[in-house]
């Protein structure tokens, strides 16, 4: 499991955020968010862009940006 720092929230309405994690650190295709509504969008060598939508029916703001890496197998 990884806990990743949010570097910047690009737009609070859309919930886009840049995380301090990139292709040099991990393969983004193996990142599976623990929180409902967090979607991995794209990655550069040192940053990851995610979208943090609130879970449907929650009536709350965005969930935290925790992202986990699931082991293959």
Chimera marker file (.cmm) of the C-alpha trace (Angstrom):
<marker_set name="trace">
<marker id="1" x="0.000" y="0.000" z="0.000" r="1" g="1" b="0" radius="0.5"/>
<marker id="2" x="1.239" y="3.479" z="-0.872" r="1" g="1" b="0" radius="0.5"/>
<marker id="3" x="0.358" y="6.776" z="0.702" r="1" g="1" b="0" radius="0.5"/>
<marker id="4" x="1.024" y="9.609" z="-1.745" r="1" g="1" b="0" radius="0.5"/>
<marker id="5" x="1.377" y="13.350" z="-1.197" r="1" g="1" b="0" radius="0.5"/>
<marker id="6" x="-0.995" y="15.601" z="-3.157" r="1" g="1" b="0" radius="0.5"/>
<marker id="7" x="1.185" y="18.306" z="-4.738" r="1" g="1" b="0" radius="0.5"/>
<marker id="8" x="-1.541" y="20.426" z="-6.307" r="1" g="1" b="0" radius="0.5"/>
<marker id="9" x="-5.314" y="20.399" z="-6.698" r="1" g="1" b="0" radius="0.5"/>
<marker id="10" x="-5.913" y="21.776" z="-10.183" r="1" g="1" b="0" radius="0.5"/>
<marker id="11" x="-9.632" y="22.478" z="-9.887" r="1" g="1" b="0" radius="0.5"/>
<marker id="12" x="-11.793" y="21.907" z="-6.837" r="1" g="1" b="0" radius="0.5"/>
<marker id="13" x="-14.949" y="21.566" z="-8.959" r="1" g="1" b="0" radius="0.5"/>
<marker id="14" x="-13.491" y="18.766" z="-11.092" r="1" g="1" b="0" radius="0.5"/>
<marker id="15" x="-11.325" y="17.303" z="-8.355" r="1" g="1" b="0" radius="0.5"/>
<marker id="16" x="-8.197" y="16.937" z="-10.488" r="1" g="1" b="0" radius="0.5"/>
<marker id="17" x="-5.039" y="16.556" z="-8.453" r="1" g="1" b="0" radius="0.5"/>
<marker id="18" x="-1.326" y="16.005" z="-9.123" r="1" g="1" b="0" radius="0.5"/>
<marker id="19" x="0.412" y="13.470" z="-6.885" r="1" g="1" b="0" radius="0.5"/>
<marker id="20" x="4.115" y="13.051" z="-6.097" r="1" g="1" b="0" radius="0.5"/>
<marker id="21" x="4.358" y="9.662" z="-7.815" r="1" g="1" b="0" radius="0.5"/>
<marker id="22" x="5.259" y="8.827" z="-11.395" r="1" g="1" b="0" radius="0.5"/>
<marker id="23" x="6.437" y="6.224" z="-13.872" r="1" g="1" b="0" radius="0.5"/>
<marker id="24" x="9.921" y="6.236" z="-12.339" r="1" g="1" b="0" radius="0.5"/>
<marker id="25" x="8.364" y="5.102" z="-9.037" r="1" g="1" b="0" radius="0.5"/>
<marker id="26" x="5.756" y="2.574" z="-10.190" r="1" g="1" b="0" radius="0.5"/>
<marker id="27" x="3.773" y="1.334" z="-13.187" r="1" g="1" b="0" radius="0.5"/>
<marker id="28" x="0.497" y="3.339" z="-13.178" r="1" g="1" b="0" radius="0.5"/>
<marker id="29" x="-1.471" y="0.434" z="-14.664" r="1" g="1" b="0" radius="0.5"/>
<marker id="30" x="-1.006" y="-1.388" z="-11.349" r="1" g="1" b="0" radius="0.5"/>
<marker id="31" x="-2.383" y="1.444" z="-9.191" r="1" g="1" b="0" radius="0.5"/>
<marker id="32" x="-5.836" y="0.775" z="-7.779" r="1" g="1" b="0" radius="0.5"/>
<marker id="33" x="-7.350" y="3.507" z="-5.583" r="1" g="1" b="0" radius="0.5"/>
<marker id="34" x="-8.719" y="2.399" z="-2.215" r="1" g="1" b="0" radius="0.5"/>
<marker id="35" x="-11.280" y="5.191" z="-2.088" r="1" g="1" b="0" radius="0.5"/>
<marker id="36" x="-14.376" y="5.139" z="-4.297" r="1" g="1" b="0" radius="0.5"/>
<marker id="37" x="-14.328" y="7.966" z="-6.809" r="1" g="1" b="0" radius="0.5"/>
<marker id="38" x="-10.534" y="8.217" z="-7.201" r="1" g="1" b="0" radius="0.5"/>
<marker id="39" x="-9.525" y="7.544" z="-10.810" r="1" g="1" b="0" radius="0.5"/>
<marker id="40" x="-5.948" y="7.345" z="-12.082" r="1" g="1" b="0" radius="0.5"/>
<marker id="41" x="-5.871" y="9.425" z="-15.275" r="1" g="1" b="0" radius="0.5"/>
<marker id="42" x="-2.289" y="9.700" z="-16.530" r="1" g="1" b="0" radius="0.5"/>
<marker id="43" x="1.326" y="9.789" z="-15.378" r="1" g="1" b="0" radius="0.5"/>
<marker id="44" x="4.570" y="11.465" z="-16.322" r="1" g="1" b="0" radius="0.5"/>
<marker id="45" x="7.985" y="10.332" z="-15.158" r="1" g="1" b="0" radius="0.5"/>
<marker id="46" x="7.558" y="11.942" z="-11.723" r="1" g="1" b="0" radius="0.5"/>
<marker id="47" x="3.888" y="12.940" z="-11.323" r="1" g="1" b="0" radius="0.5"/>
<marker id="48" x="0.491" y="11.261" z="-11.425" r="1" g="1" b="0" radius="0.5"/>
<marker id="49" x="-2.784" y="12.958" z="-12.295" r="1" g="1" b="0" radius="0.5"/>
<marker id="50" x="-5.911" y="11.650" z="-10.592" r="1" g="1" b="0" radius="0.5"/>
<marker id="51" x="-9.534" y="12.697" z="-10.489" r="1" g="1" b="0" radius="0.5"/>
<marker id="52" x="-11.136" y="12.652" z="-7.052" r="1" g="1" b="0" radius="0.5"/>
<marker id="53" x="-14.917" y="12.563" z="-7.387" r="1" g="1" b="0" radius="0.5"/>
<marker id="54" x="-16.997" y="12.090" z="-4.241" r="1" g="1" b="0" radius="0.5"/>
<marker id="55" x="-18.653" y="8.671" z="-3.949" r="1" g="1" b="0" radius="0.5"/>
<marker id="56" x="-22.195" y="8.662" z="-5.329" r="1" g="1" b="0" radius="0.5"/>
<marker id="57" x="-24.820" y="9.458" z="-2.736" r="1" g="1" b="0" radius="0.5"/>
<marker id="58" x="-22.242" y="10.499" z="-0.134" r="1" g="1" b="0" radius="0.5"/>
<marker id="59" x="-23.126" y="14.197" z="-0.198" r="1" g="1" b="0" radius="0.5"/>
<marker id="60" x="-19.561" y="14.931" z="0.942" r="1" g="1" b="0" radius="0.5"/>
<marker id="61" x="-16.492" y="16.436" z="-0.664" r="1" g="1" b="0" radius="0.5"/>
<marker id="62" x="-13.669" y="14.584" z="-2.351" r="1" g="1" b="0" radius="0.5"/>
<marker id="63" x="-12.220" y="11.532" z="-0.629" r="1" g="1" b="0" radius="0.5"/>
<marker id="64" x="-8.580" y="11.571" z="0.385" r="1" g="1" b="0" radius="0.5"/>
<marker id="65" x="-6.031" y="10.942" z="-2.351" r="1" g="1" b="0" radius="0.5"/>
<marker id="66" x="-4.672" y="7.669" z="-0.992" r="1" g="1" b="0" radius="0.5"/>
<marker id="67" x="-3.699" y="5.289" z="-3.745" r="1" g="1" b="0" radius="0.5"/>
<marker id="68" x="-2.627" y="1.688" z="-3.292" r="1" g="1" b="0" radius="0.5"/>
<marker id="69" x="-0.680" y="-0.681" z="-5.449" r="1" g="1" b="0" radius="0.5"/>
<marker id="70" x="-2.214" y="-4.131" z="-5.724" r="1" g="1" b="0" radius="0.5"/>
<marker id="71" x="0.135" y="-7.048" z="-6.137" r="1" g="1" b="0" radius="0.5"/>
<marker id="72" x="-0.205" y="-8.912" z="-9.442" r="1" g="1" b="0" radius="0.5"/>
<marker id="73" x="-1.204" y="-12.517" z="-9.193" r="1" g="1" b="0" radius="0.5"/>
<link id1="1" id2="2" r="1" g="1" b="0" radius="0.2"/>
<link id1="2" id2="3" r="1" g="1" b="0" radius="0.2"/>
<link id1="3" id2="4" r="1" g="1" b="0" radius="0.2"/>
<link id1="4" id2="5" r="1" g="1" b="0" radius="0.2"/>
<link id1="5" id2="6" r="1" g="1" b="0" radius="0.2"/>
<link id1="6" id2="7" r="1" g="1" b="0" radius="0.2"/>
<link id1="7" id2="8" r="1" g="1" b="0" radius="0.2"/>
<link id1="8" id2="9" r="1" g="1" b="0" radius="0.2"/>
<link id1="9" id2="10" r="1" g="1" b="0" radius="0.2"/>
<link id1="10" id2="11" r="1" g="1" b="0" radius="0.2"/>
<link id1="11" id2="12" r="1" g="1" b="0" radius="0.2"/>
<link id1="12" id2="13" r="1" g="1" b="0" radius="0.2"/>
<link id1="13" id2="14" r="1" g="1" b="0" radius="0.2"/>
<link id1="14" id2="15" r="1" g="1" b="0" radius="0.2"/>
<link id1="15" id2="16" r="1" g="1" b="0" radius="0.2"/>
<link id1="16" id2="17" r="1" g="1" b="0" radius="0.2"/>
<link id1="17" id2="18" r="1" g="1" b="0" radius="0.2"/>
<link id1="18" id2="19" r="1" g="1" b="0" radius="0.2"/>
<link id1="19" id2="20" r="1" g="1" b="0" radius="0.2"/>
<link id1="20" id2="21" r="1" g="1" b="0" radius="0.2"/>
<link id1="21" id2="22" r="1" g="1" b="0" radius="0.2"/>
<link id1="22" id2="23" r="1" g="1" b="0" radius="0.2"/>
<link id1="23" id2="24" r="1" g="1" b="0" radius="0.2"/>
<link id1="24" id2="25" r="1" g="1" b="0" radius="0.2"/>
<link id1="25" id2="26" r="1" g="1" b="0" radius="0.2"/>
<link id1="26" id2="27" r="1" g="1" b="0" radius="0.2"/>
<link id1="27" id2="28" r="1" g="1" b="0" radius="0.2"/>
<link id1="28" id2="29" r="1" g="1" b="0" radius="0.2"/>
<link id1="29" id2="30" r="1" g="1" b="0" radius="0.2"/>
<link id1="30" id2="31" r="1" g="1" b="0" radius="0.2"/>
<link id1="31" id2="32" r="1" g="1" b="0" radius="0.2"/>
<link id1="32" id2="33" r="1" g="1" b="0" radius="0.2"/>
<link id1="33" id2="34" r="1" g="1" b="0" radius="0.2"/>
<link id1="34" id2="35" r="1" g="1" b="0" radius="0.2"/>
<link id1="35" id2="36" r="1" g="1" b="0" radius="0.2"/>
<link id1="36" id2="37" r="1" g="1" b="0" radius="0.2"/>
<link id1="37" id2="38" r="1" g="1" b="0" radius="0.2"/>
<link id1="38" id2="39" r="1" g="1" b="0" radius="0.2"/>
<link id1="39" id2="40" r="1" g="1" b="0" radius="0.2"/>
<link id1="40" id2="41" r="1" g="1" b="0" radius="0.2"/>
<link id1="41" id2="42" r="1" g="1" b="0" radius="0.2"/>
<link id1="42" id2="43" r="1" g="1" b="0" radius="0.2"/>
<link id1="43" id2="44" r="1" g="1" b="0" radius="0.2"/>
<link id1="44" id2="45" r="1" g="1" b="0" radius="0.2"/>
<link id1="45" id2="46" r="1" g="1" b="0" radius="0.2"/>
<link id1="46" id2="47" r="1" g="1" b="0" radius="0.2"/>
<link id1="47" id2="48" r="1" g="1" b="0" radius="0.2"/>
<link id1="48" id2="49" r="1" g="1" b="0" radius="0.2"/>
<link id1="49" id2="50" r="1" g="1" b="0" radius="0.2"/>
<link id1="50" id2="51" r="1" g="1" b="0" radius="0.2"/>
<link id1="51" id2="52" r="1" g="1" b="0" radius="0.2"/>
<link id1="52" id2="53" r="1" g="1" b="0" radius="0.2"/>
<link id1="53" id2="54" r="1" g="1" b="0" radius="0.2"/>
<link id1="54" id2="55" r="1" g="1" b="0" radius="0.2"/>
<link id1="55" id2="56" r="1" g="1" b="0" radius="0.2"/>
<link id1="56" id2="57" r="1" g="1" b="0" radius="0.2"/>
<link id1="57" id2="58" r="1" g="1" b="0" radius="0.2"/>
<link id1="58" id2="59" r="1" g="1" b="0" radius="0.2"/>
<link id1="59" id2="60" r="1" g="1" b="0" radius="0.2"/>
<link id1="60" id2="61" r="1" g="1" b="0" radius="0.2"/>
<link id1="61" id2="62" r="1" g="1" b="0" radius="0.2"/>
<link id1="62" id2="63" r="1" g="1" b="0" radius="0.2"/>
<link id1="63" id2="64" r="1" g="1" b="0" radius="0.2"/>
<link id1="64" id2="65" r="1" g="1" b="0" radius="0.2"/>
<link id1="65" id2="66" r="1" g="1" b="0" radius="0.2"/>
<link id1="66" id2="67" r="1" g="1" b="0" radius="0.2"/>
<link id1="67" id2="68" r="1" g="1" b="0" radius="0.2"/>
<link id1="68" id2="69" r="1" g="1" b="0" radius="0.2"/>
<link id1="69" id2="70" r="1" g="1" b="0" radius="0.2"/>
<link id1="70" id2="71" r="1" g="1" b="0" radius="0.2"/>
<link id1="71" id2="72" r="1" g="1" b="0" radius="0.2"/>
<link id1="72" id2="73" r="1" g="1" b="0" radius="0.2"/>
</marker_set>
